[in-house]
Amino acid sequence: RDEAPEAAARRELREEASGELDGLHLVAQFEEDVSGARSATWVFAGNLLSKPVADGREVIEARLFPLHSLP
């Protein structure tokens, strides 16, 4: 709460995958009901400045894929 979505995206990536982004931009935003509560989701894209490293707690594995061969 009280944190801009862009700032939260950068913070979460830094905390959970030791990643930093350049050129962050909003791709989509939507709201949905999750377990009876309203939830908002923002989807961002950006350029990674370093390879992500999973924190082992919230993120178990982090990998990069070219757009043409996403799993």
Steps between C-alpha positions, in 0.01 A plus 500: 500500500597861451766395247479578130466182289821584307697539823352175637597310184859622524519425875354150465739407220794634701394318822398168348737461206781753556400664173505859379296632207548768239219642289207369706162549330145391574370218278160433661294563810198301615286429804345173609341333800738267682356297789219752539721809504568747219858479371681732258786382279744706297718336235824676407776442249854627515859417421691306763837648584626174653404133506235432767598283798214333690485576872409136582200603710241674285669417171641149453632541147556790263578452131501715189351404163497673161151624415476259207556193720316556826408172674 
